[in-house]
């Protein structure tokens, strides 16, 4: 599947192929029909870093952008 990701804070995102995740216990797999990248995603990519936003230090890179999604349950 395709994902728009950042590999380094304050850097250009990249569109790349990633493996389709397997749902774990208590999870479902959502097949995404549409995903949007909004202003907060662009802040993550171009402006924010763990030095500016300390909570980002807990996030493991790469980070997939886009949290405004719509789709249907594909599997569980």
Buried (B, 14 or more C-beta within 10 A) or exposed (E): EEBBBBEEBEEEBEEEEEEEEEEEEEEEEBEBEEBEBEEEBEEBBEEBBEEEBEEBEEEEEBBBBBEEEEEEEEEE
